[in-house]
Amino acid sequence: MKQITNPVLPGYHPDPSFLRVGDDYYIATSTFEWFPGVQIHHSKDLVNWRLLNYPLTQLSQLNMIGNINSGGVWAPCLTYSDGLFYLIYTDVKSRQGAFKDTHNHLITAEDINGPWSEPIYLNSSGFDPSFYHEDDGSKWLLNMIWDHRKGTNSFAGIALQEYSVEQKKLVGPVKNIFKGSEIALTEAPHIYKRNGYYYLVTAEGGTWYTHAVTVARSKSLDGPYELDPTNPILTSDQSDFIQLQKAGHGSLVETQNGEWYLAHLCGRPVVDKKCILGRETAIQKCYWTDDDWIRVEGGNHPQLIVPAPDLEPHPFEKESNYDDFTSEELNKYWNSLRRPFTEDWVSLSERKGYLRLKGGESMNSYHRQSLLARRLESFHAEVETAVEFEPTNFQQMAGLIVYYDTDDYVYLRVTHHEELGKCLGIIESKHGKYDELLSEDITIEGHSSTKLKAKIDNEWLQFFFSVDGNKWREIGGKIDISNLSDDDADYIRFTGTFVGICVQDLSGQRLNSDFEYFNYQEIE
């Protein structure tokens, strides 16, 4: 029997929006402060998935310079109607305290690979926007409503408003169609129509271990909606941490053969309820009851192994995780913080066969870091690079970084010391507290190229280096990286661990660093 092995998108791929167009399946996921914005994965069989593209590639579509950690792109919704792909997304500018500044936008494309349009502003009343396309051609926006007032339910319900294609804006009254169940924290609305019912699928319980998928239905689009008597239809079993945790934020698809599947986010803790990979995407098989309610096969807890649909297998060619920087464009898995890939800070052409990064702002910056990274998608991985860098002062640094956000990262970096010359050391930021983990940096004066390696084994990280290109030496001891997770901060956050390369020049001279290759290998 063909099987789906969960998570289908391992590593930081949260808030899936699930879509079928003909024989093609797509999942769009949140990217938060990482650029480009919104990842779209593609499949033909729900078993094999590949990263297809990012629709938000231009500053005019997504300007995140200055966005806070875990701000930026929240919960995109990908739909298809009238020969167009519709993508709605939130750009979150502030999220702590009473207020949330959540700006919702729409872009469209005739082809999933673009070109995508410039954005149309929709509203800012809350996050998790989605589109429902009615049979009569009308289009409706849903989003959760954020209520900042004292003594109220901040998750105030689900707003419904019509969208005018001709006027390119929302029109008519706004109606709160659903105020949630007793599980509370109602968000992530999607509407599906079947057998005369409108089904409202929402996320409740908060995007943590109490997360859940709930369902309500109505004979009318604008309600009233009756709750599924067995809610939640999906949530995690907190007594069994071998299984997928944090299950919620669901999105439904019907296959060509009438089978139903639910995509949802999940997490896999490595220690003490800490998920270093972030929130991932899994798929569950569903069925409909005789009285027209949807159920997850096997019960309302997520399964690691799920029966695949009756579709022809469609594996994709395996893509290399070794980048020698000889291409004219960056590989699809590369991401930057908050800003696009532009020649003023990143170049594949200035020195052929190398990636050149020009010194940017510090690891604390919300603005212009010169950092390229990719998602950590396995609990066991080795990451390696070779860097050529000639710093002249201690404010210039370059190297290999294991990064969650501006508060939490570990950085094996080359820098300059007045007594040691060019040297190598380890910087750690834990909950925003800066530290240097070696009692004294190691001199590498006289060596033009330095190889750097990180080995990750669950919550443990070990760094290595080589100056002759052959002999590897450990540097520092094993480092606990369990803080590189959503779950270890004072205030909730939403991304995941990245591994990458970066260069800082805090003197403002913008000294560049050249990287010869980047090798990411998952260890079985």
TORGU-232209 format. One record per residue (C-alpha): x, y, z. Coordinates in steps of 0.25 Angstrom, whole numbers. Example, Ala and Ser with C-alpha at 12.3 -4.5 7.8 and 13.67 -1.06 7.14 Angstrom:
# TORGU-232209
<atom east="49" north="-18" up="31"/>
<atom east="55" north="-4" up="29"/>
This chain:
# TORGU-232209
<atom east="0" north="0" up="0"/>
<atom east="5" north="14" up="-3"/>
<atom east="7" north="22" up="9"/>
<atom east="9" north="37" up="13"/>
<atom east="20" north="39" up="23"/>
<atom east="19" north="50" up="32"/>
<atom east="23" north="61" up="33"/>
<atom east="22" north="63" up="18"/>
<atom east="29" north="76" up="19"/>
<atom east="40" north="75" up="30"/>
<atom east="46" north="87" up="37"/>
<atom east="40" north="101" up="38"/>
<atom east="28" north="100" up="29"/>
<atom east="16" north="105" up="37"/>
<atom east="1" north="109" up="34"/>
<atom east="-1" north="100" up="21"/>
<atom east="-11" north="105" up="11"/>
<atom east="-15" north="93" up="3"/>
<atom east="-20" north="94" up="-12"/>
<atom east="-22" north="84" up="-24"/>
<atom east="-23" north="90" up="-38"/>
<atom east="-26" north="78" up="-48"/>
<atom east="-15" north="68" up="-45"/>
<atom east="-6" north="77" up="-37"/>
<atom east="-5" north="79" up="-22"/>
<atom east="1" north="91" up="-15"/>
<atom east="4" north="95" up="-1"/>
<atom east="7" north="109" up="3"/>
<atom east="13" north="112" up="16"/>
<atom east="17" north="124" up="25"/>
<atom east="31" north="130" up="24"/>
<atom east="30" north="141" up="34"/>
<atom east="43" north="150" up="34"/>
<atom east="50" north="142" up="24"/>
<atom east="51" north="146" up="9"/>
<atom east="46" north="143" up="-1"/>
<atom east="32" north="142" up="4"/>
<atom east="23" north="130" up="4"/>
<atom east="28" north="116" up="0"/>
<atom east="20" north="108" up="-10"/>
<atom east="22" north="93" up="-10"/>
<atom east="17" north="84" up="-21"/>
<atom east="12" north="69" up="-22"/>
<atom east="5" north="60" up="-32"/>
<atom east="2" north="49" up="-22"/>
<atom east="3" north="55" up="-8"/>
<atom east="14" north="46" up="-4"/>
<atom east="26" north="53" up="-12"/>
<atom east="27" north="68" up="-10"/>
<atom east="37" north="78" up="-16"/>
<atom east="39" north="93" up="-13"/>
<atom east="34" north="100" up="-25"/>
<atom east="35" north="115" up="-23"/>
<atom east="33" north="128" up="-15"/>
<atom east="23" north="138" up="-20"/>
<atom east="27" north="150" up="-12"/>
<atom east="41" north="153" up="-18"/>
<atom east="40" north="168" up="-19"/>
<atom east="42" north="179" up="-9"/>
<atom east="29" north="185" up="-15"/>
<atom east="21" north="172" up="-11"/>
<atom east="27" north="171" up="2"/>
<atom east="36" north="181" up="10"/>
<atom east="40" north="175" up="23"/>
<atom east="52" north="184" up="26"/>
<atom east="50" north="187" up="41"/>
<atom east="40" north="176" up="43"/>
<atom east="40" north="169" up="57"/>
<atom east="44" north="155" up="60"/>
<atom east="33" north="145" up="56"/>
<atom east="26" north="157" up="49"/>
<atom east="25" north="158" up="34"/>
<atom east="17" north="147" up="26"/>
<atom east="7" north="140" up="34"/>
<atom east="-2" north="129" up="29"/>
<atom east="-4" north="131" up="14"/>
<atom east="-16" north="125" up="7"/>
<atom east="-15" north="120" up="-8"/>
<atom east="-27" north="118" up="-16"/>
<atom east="-31" north="117" up="-31"/>
<atom east="-43" north="122" up="-38"/>
<atom east="-46" north="128" up="-52"/>
<atom east="-33" north="124" up="-58"/>
<atom east="-25" north="131" up="-47"/>
<atom east="-17" north="127" up="-35"/>
<atom east="-21" north="136" up="-23"/>
<atom east="-11" north="138" up="-11"/>
<atom east="-14" north="145" up="1"/>
<atom east="-4" north="148" up="12"/>
<atom east="-2" north="156" up="25"/>
<atom east="10" north="165" up="27"/>
<atom east="11" north="167" up="42"/>
<atom east="18" north="179" up="47"/>
<atom east="16" north="178" up="62"/>
<atom east="10" north="167" up="70"/>
<atom east="14" north="169" up="85"/>
<atom east="5" north="176" up="95"/>
<atom east="-9" north="180" up="93"/>
<atom east="-8" north="183" up="78"/>
<atom east="-5" north="176" up="66"/>
<atom east="-2" north="183" up="52"/>
<atom east="-6" north="172" up="42"/>
<atom east="-7" north="177" up="28"/>
<atom east="-14" north="167" up="18"/>
<atom east="-11" north="167" up="3"/>
<atom east="-15" north="160" up="-9"/>
<atom east="-7" north="156" up="-22"/>
<atom east="-11" north="148" up="-34"/>
<atom east="-4" north="140" up="-45"/>
<atom east="-9" north="132" up="-57"/>
<atom east="2" north="122" up="-55"/>
<atom east="7" north="117" up="-42"/>
<atom east="21" north="120" up="-46"/>
<atom east="17" north="135" up="-48"/>
<atom east="19" north="146" up="-51"/>
<atom east="11" north="150" up="-39"/>
<atom east="4" north="163" up="-39"/>
<atom east="7" north="175" up="-30"/>
<atom east="-1" north="174" up="-17"/>
<atom east="-15" north="179" up="-14"/>
<atom east="-17" north="184" up="0"/>
<atom east="-29" north="178" up="7"/>
<atom east="-30" north="181" up="21"/>
<atom east="-23" north="181" up="35"/>
<atom east="-34" north="176" up="44"/>
<atom east="-27" north="163" up="48"/>
<atom east="-18" north="152" up="42"/>
<atom east="-20" north="139" up="35"/>
<atom east="-28" north="144" up="23"/>
<atom east="-34" north="134" up="13"/>
<atom east="-42" north="135" up="1"/>
<atom east="-55" north="127" up="-2"/>
<atom east="-60" north="127" up="-17"/>
<atom east="-75" north="125" up="-17"/>
<atom east="-82" north="118" up="-28"/>
<atom east="-89" north="131" up="-34"/>
<atom east="-75" north="137" up="-36"/>
<atom east="-75" north="146" up="-24"/>
<atom east="-62" north="145" up="-15"/>
<atom east="-61" north="147" up="0"/>
<atom east="-50" north="150" up="9"/>
<atom east="-49" north="144" up="23"/>
<atom east="-40" north="147" up="34"/>
<atom east="-39" north="146" up="49"/>
<atom east="-43" north="159" up="57"/>
<atom east="-33" north="164" up="67"/>
<atom east="-39" north="172" up="79"/>
<atom east="-29" north="180" up="87"/>
<atom east="-38" north="185" up="97"/>
<atom east="-37" north="182" up="112"/>
<atom east="-46" north="171" up="117"/>
<atom east="-50" north="165" up="103"/>
<atom east="-47" north="153" up="96"/>
<atom east="-35" north="157" up="87"/>
<atom east="-38" north="146" up="77"/>
<atom east="-52" north="153" up="74"/>
<atom east="-57" north="144" up="63"/>
<atom east="-57" north="142" up="48"/>
<atom east="-60" north="154" up="39"/>
<atom east="-66" north="152" up="25"/>
<atom east="-67" north="163" up="15"/>
<atom east="-69" north="163" up="0"/>
<atom east="-57" north="166" up="-10"/>
<atom east="-60" north="173" up="-23"/>
<atom east="-51" north="168" up="-35"/>
<atom east="-55" north="180" up="-43"/>
<atom east="-52" north="190" up="-32"/>
<atom east="-40" north="182" up="-26"/>
<atom east="-44" north="185" up="-12"/>
<atom east="-54" north="180" up="-1"/>
<atom east="-68" north="185" up="-2"/>
<atom east="-81" north="184" up="6"/>
<atom east="-82" north="181" up="21"/>
<atom east="-73" north="173" up="30"/>
<atom east="-80" north="162" up="38"/>
<atom east="-75" north="154" up="49"/>
<atom east="-80" north="140" up="45"/>
<atom east="-74" north="132" up="56"/>
<atom east="-69" north="135" up="70"/>
<atom east="-62" north="121" up="72"/>
<atom east="-64" north="110" up="82"/>
<atom east="-60" north="108" up="96"/>
<atom east="-46" north="103" up="92"/>
<atom east="-44" north="118" up="88"/>
<atom east="-33" north="126" up="81"/>
<atom east="-41" north="124" up="68"/>
<atom east="-32" north="127" up="56"/>
<atom east="-28" north="122" up="42"/>
<atom east="-42" north="121" up="35"/>
<atom east="-45" north="114" up="22"/>
<atom east="-59" north="111" up="16"/>
<atom east="-62" north="99" up="8"/>
<atom east="-76" north="96" up="1"/>
<atom east="-82" north="82" up="0"/>
<atom east="-96" north="76" up="0"/>
<atom east="-102" north="89" up="2"/>
<atom east="-94" north="92" up="15"/>
<atom east="-83" north="103" up="17"/>
<atom east="-72" north="97" up="25"/>
<atom east="-64" north="107" up="33"/>
<atom east="-51" north="100" up="37"/>
<atom east="-43" north="108" up="48"/>
<atom east="-31" north="106" up="57"/>
<atom east="-33" north="108" up="72"/>
<atom east="-26" north="105" up="85"/>
<atom east="-13" north="114" up="81"/>
<atom east="-2" north="109" up="72"/>
<atom east="5" north="101" up="83"/>
<atom east="2" north="87" up="90"/>
<atom east="-13" north="90" up="91"/>
<atom east="-14" north="94" up="76"/>
<atom east="-26" north="88" up="69"/>
<atom east="-35" north="88" up="56"/>
<atom east="-49" north="91" up="59"/>
<atom east="-61" north="90" up="49"/>
<atom east="-75" north="97" up="48"/>
<atom east="-85" north="97" up="37"/>
<atom east="-97" north="106" up="32"/>
<atom east="-107" north="106" up="21"/>
<atom east="-103" north="120" up="19"/>
<atom east="-90" north="126" up="16"/>
<atom east="-91" north="137" up="26"/>
<atom east="-97" north="127" up="37"/>
<atom east="-101" north="124" up="47"/>
<atom east="-91" north="113" up="48"/>
<atom east="-93" north="100" up="57"/>
<atom east="-82" north="94" up="64"/>
<atom east="-77" north="79" up="60"/>
<atom east="-82" north="72" up="72"/>
<atom east="-69" north="64" up="73"/>
<atom east="-59" north="76" up="72"/>
<atom east="-48" north="76" up="71"/>
<atom east="-47" north="68" up="58"/>
<atom east="-31" north="68" up="60"/>
<atom east="-22" north="71" up="72"/>
<atom east="-10" north="64" up="78"/>
<atom east="-9" north="54" up="89"/>
<atom east="0" north="60" up="99"/>
<atom east="1" north="47" up="106"/>
<atom east="9" north="41" up="94"/>
<atom east="21" north="50" up="90"/>
<atom east="26" north="40" up="80"/>
<atom east="14" north="45" up="71"/>
<atom east="13" north="58" up="64"/>
<atom east="10" north="70" up="74"/>
<atom east="3" north="84" up="72"/>
<atom east="-6" north="78" up="61"/>
<atom east="-15" north="90" up="56"/>
<atom east="-17" north="100" up="46"/>
<atom east="-24" north="91" up="36"/>
<atom east="-27" north="92" up="21"/>
<atom east="-35" north="82" up="12"/>
<atom east="-34" north="76" up="-2"/>
<atom east="-42" north="66" up="-10"/>
<atom east="-34" north="58" up="-19"/>
<atom east="-38" north="55" up="-34"/>
<atom east="-44" north="42" up="-29"/>
<atom east="-53" north="47" up="-18"/>
<atom east="-43" north="45" up="-6"/>
<atom east="-41" north="55" up="5"/>
<atom east="-29" north="60" up="12"/>
<atom east="-25" north="70" up="22"/>
<atom east="-12" north="77" up="23"/>
<atom east="-8" north="83" up="36"/>
<atom east="4" north="88" up="44"/>
<atom east="11" north="80" up="55"/>
<atom east="23" north="79" up="63"/>
<atom east="33" north="69" up="68"/>
<atom east="40" north="72" up="81"/>
<atom east="54" north="67" up="83"/>
<atom east="55" north="70" up="98"/>
<atom east="46" north="77" up="109"/>
<atom east="35" north="81" up="98"/>
<atom east="45" north="88" up="90"/>
<atom east="44" north="87" up="75"/>
<atom east="57" north="92" up="69"/>
<atom east="52" north="89" up="54"/>
<atom east="40" north="99" up="57"/>
<atom east="26" north="96" up="52"/>
<atom east="25" north="86" up="41"/>
<atom east="14" north="81" up="31"/>
<atom east="7" north="68" up="31"/>
<atom east="-5" north="61" up="24"/>
<atom east="-16" north="53" up="29"/>
<atom east="-27" north="45" up="22"/>
<atom east="-41" north="48" up="24"/>
<atom east="-55" north="43" up="22"/>
<atom east="-70" north="48" up="22"/>
<atom east="-80" north="42" up="32"/>
<atom east="-94" north="39" up="28"/>
<atom east="-99" north="52" up="34"/>
<atom east="-89" north="60" up="27"/>
<atom east="-78" north="63" up="36"/>
<atom east="-63" north="61" up="33"/>
<atom east="-54" north="52" up="41"/>
<atom east="-40" north="48" up="41"/>
<atom east="-37" north="34" up="39"/>
<atom east="-32" north="27" up="51"/>
<atom east="-37" north="37" up="61"/>
<atom east="-35" north="51" up="64"/>
<atom east="-20" north="50" up="67"/>
<atom east="-10" north="51" up="55"/>
<atom east="-3" north="39" up="49"/>
<atom east="11" north="38" up="45"/>
<atom east="8" north="28" up="34"/>
<atom east="-5" north="31" up="26"/>
<atom east="-11" north="23" up="14"/>
<atom east="-7" north="31" up="1"/>
<atom east="-18" north="34" up="-9"/>
<atom east="-21" north="25" up="-22"/>
<atom east="-12" north="33" up="-31"/>
<atom east="0" north="29" up="-39"/>
<atom east="13" north="31" up="-32"/>
<atom east="21" north="43" up="-36"/>
<atom east="35" north="45" up="-30"/>
<atom east="43" north="57" up="-33"/>
<atom east="58" north="57" up="-37"/>
<atom east="66" north="58" up="-24"/>
<atom east="72" north="72" up="-23"/>
<atom east="86" north="74" up="-18"/>
<atom east="89" north="80" up="-4"/>
<atom east="103" north="83" up="-9"/>
<atom east="104" north="97" up="-14"/>
<atom east="118" north="101" up="-21"/>
<atom east="112" north="115" up="-25"/>
<atom east="115" north="113" up="-40"/>
<atom east="101" north="116" up="-44"/>
<atom east="96" north="130" up="-48"/>
<atom east="85" north="130" up="-38"/>
<atom east="84" north="125" up="-24"/>
<atom east="78" north="112" up="-21"/>
<atom east="63" north="112" up="-17"/>
<atom east="66" north="107" up="-3"/>
<atom east="74" north="120" up="1"/>
<atom east="67" north="131" up="9"/>
<atom east="71" north="144" up="15"/>
<atom east="66" north="152" up="26"/>
<atom east="56" north="163" up="23"/>
<atom east="62" north="168" up="10"/>
<atom east="63" north="163" up="-5"/>
<atom east="76" north="157" up="-11"/>
<atom east="82" north="170" up="-17"/>
<atom east="96" north="172" up="-23"/>
<atom east="99" north="182" up="-13"/>
<atom east="101" north="172" up="-2"/>
<atom east="101" north="158" up="-9"/>
<atom east="107" north="154" up="-22"/>
<atom east="110" north="141" up="-30"/>
<atom east="117" north="149" up="-41"/>
<atom east="128" north="158" up="-35"/>
<atom east="137" north="146" up="-32"/>
<atom east="133" north="134" up="-41"/>
<atom east="131" north="121" up="-34"/>
<atom east="129" north="128" up="-20"/>
<atom east="118" north="134" up="-13"/>
<atom east="122" north="148" up="-8"/>
<atom east="115" north="155" up="4"/>
<atom east="117" north="169" up="7"/>
<atom east="118" north="172" up="22"/>
<atom east="105" north="177" up="27"/>
<atom east="99" north="180" up="41"/>
<atom east="100" north="172" up="54"/>
<atom east="92" north="159" up="57"/>
<atom east="83" north="167" up="65"/>
<atom east="78" north="176" up="54"/>
<atom east="64" north="176" up="49"/>
<atom east="68" north="183" up="36"/>
<atom east="80" north="179" up="27"/>
<atom east="88" north="167" up="31"/>
<atom east="96" north="160" up="21"/>
<atom east="92" north="146" up="24"/>
<atom east="88" north="135" up="15"/>
<atom east="82" north="122" up="21"/>
<atom east="74" north="110" up="19"/>
<atom east="64" north="102" up="27"/>
<atom east="69" north="91" up="36"/>
<atom east="60" north="80" up="32"/>
<atom east="66" north="68" up="40"/>
<atom east="70" north="66" up="55"/>
<atom east="83" north="60" up="50"/>
<atom east="91" north="68" up="40"/>
<atom east="105" north="73" up="36"/>
<atom east="107" north="86" up="30"/>
<atom east="120" north="91" up="24"/>
<atom east="126" north="103" up="17"/>
<atom east="140" north="109" up="13"/>
<atom east="142" north="124" up="15"/>
<atom east="152" north="134" up="11"/>
<atom east="152" north="147" up="19"/>
<atom east="163" north="157" up="23"/>
<atom east="157" north="165" up="35"/>
<atom east="165" north="177" up="40"/>
<atom east="158" north="179" up="53"/>
<atom east="149" north="172" up="63"/>
<atom east="136" north="179" up="57"/>
<atom east="138" north="170" up="44"/>
<atom east="133" north="156" up="45"/>
<atom east="129" north="145" up="36"/>
<atom east="126" north="130" up="37"/>
<atom east="116" north="119" up="39"/>
<atom east="103" north="121" up="47"/>
<atom east="92" north="113" up="53"/>
<atom east="81" north="123" up="55"/>
<atom east="67" north="124" up="60"/>
<atom east="65" north="139" up="62"/>
<atom east="72" north="152" up="67"/>
<atom east="71" north="146" up="81"/>
<atom east="76" north="132" up="79"/>
<atom east="87" north="127" up="70"/>
<atom east="101" north="121" up="71"/>
<atom east="112" north="126" up="62"/>
<atom east="126" north="120" up="58"/>
<atom east="132" north="133" up="53"/>
<atom east="146" north="138" up="47"/>
<atom east="150" north="152" up="52"/>
<atom east="162" north="160" up="56"/>
<atom east="169" north="162" up="69"/>
<atom east="179" north="172" up="72"/>
<atom east="189" north="161" up="78"/>
<atom east="184" north="149" up="71"/>
<atom east="182" north="154" up="57"/>
<atom east="172" north="147" up="49"/>
<atom east="165" north="137" up="58"/>
<atom east="154" north="128" up="60"/>
<atom east="143" north="128" up="72"/>
<atom east="129" north="124" up="75"/>
<atom east="118" north="135" up="79"/>
<atom east="105" north="130" up="85"/>
<atom east="93" north="138" up="88"/>
<atom east="83" north="131" up="97"/>
<atom east="70" north="138" up="100"/>
<atom east="77" north="151" up="96"/>
<atom east="89" north="150" up="105"/>
<atom east="102" north="151" up="98"/>
<atom east="114" north="141" up="101"/>
<atom east="127" north="136" up="95"/>
<atom east="129" north="122" up="98"/>
<atom east="144" north="120" up="96"/>
<atom east="153" north="125" up="107"/>
<atom east="162" north="130" up="96"/>
<atom east="160" north="131" up="81"/>
<atom east="169" north="122" up="72"/>
<atom east="179" north="129" up="63"/>
<atom east="178" north="125" up="48"/>
<atom east="187" north="136" up="44"/>
<atom east="194" north="133" up="31"/>
<atom east="183" north="124" up="25"/>
<atom east="174" north="130" up="14"/>
<atom east="163" north="120" up="14"/>
<atom east="157" north="113" up="26"/>
<atom east="147" north="101" up="26"/>
<atom east="136" north="102" up="36"/>
<atom east="127" north="91" up="40"/>
<atom east="115" north="89" up="49"/>
<atom east="109" north="75" up="53"/>
<atom east="95" north="75" up="59"/>
<atom east="90" north="63" up="67"/>
<atom east="76" north="66" up="73"/>
<atom east="78" north="78" up="83"/>
<atom east="94" north="77" up="82"/>
<atom east="103" north="85" up="73"/>
<atom east="118" north="82" up="71"/>
<atom east="127" north="92" up="63"/>
<atom east="139" north="88" up="55"/>
<atom east="150" north="95" up="47"/>
<atom east="161" north="92" up="37"/>
<atom east="172" north="101" up="32"/>
<atom east="179" north="91" up="23"/>
<atom east="166" north="86" up="16"/>
<atom east="169" north="72" up="21"/>
<atom east="170" north="71" up="36"/>
<atom east="158" north="75" up="44"/>
<atom east="159" north="79" up="59"/>
<atom east="147" north="81" up="69"/>
<atom east="146" north="95" up="74"/>
<atom east="139" north="97" up="87"/>
<atom east="130" north="87" up="94"/>
<atom east="116" north="82" up="91"/>
<atom east="106" north="93" up="91"/>
<atom east="92" north="92" up="95"/>
<atom east="83" north="98" up="84"/>
<atom east="69" north="94" up="90"/>
<atom east="67" north="109" up="92"/>
<atom east="67" north="110" up="76"/>
<atom east="52" north="107" up="77"/>
<atom east="38" north="113" up="77"/>
<atom east="36" north="108" up="91"/>
<atom east="48" north="114" up="99"/>
<atom east="45" north="129" up="98"/>
<atom east="37" north="138" up="108"/>
<atom east="28" north="142" up="97"/>
<atom east="23" north="132" up="87"/>
<atom east="30" north="132" up="73"/>
<atom east="27" north="124" up="61"/>
<atom east="39" north="121" up="52"/>
<atom east="50" north="110" up="53"/>
<atom east="65" north="107" up="52"/>
<atom east="73" north="111" up="40"/>
<atom east="88" north="108" up="36"/>
<atom east="95" north="118" up="28"/>
<atom east="106" north="128" up="25"/>
<atom east="108" north="142" up="28"/>
<atom east="117" north="154" up="29"/>
<atom east="117" north="166" up="38"/>
<atom east="124" north="179" up="37"/>
<atom east="120" north="188" up="49"/>
<atom east="131" north="198" up="45"/>
<atom east="123" north="202" up="33"/>
<atom east="134" north="198" up="23"/>
<atom east="125" north="187" up="17"/>
<atom east="137" north="178" up="16"/>
<atom east="133" north="166" up="7"/>
<atom east="135" north="151" up="10"/>
<atom east="136" north="140" up="-1"/>
<atom east="130" north="126" up="2"/>
<atom east="135" north="115" up="-7"/>
<atom east="123" north="105" up="-5"/>
<atom east="112" north="101" up="5"/>
<atom east="109" north="86" up="8"/>
<atom east="97" north="82" up="16"/>
<atom east="95" north="67" up="18"/>
<atom east="85" north="60" up="26"/>
<atom east="90" north="48" up="34"/>
<atom east="81" north="36" up="35"/>
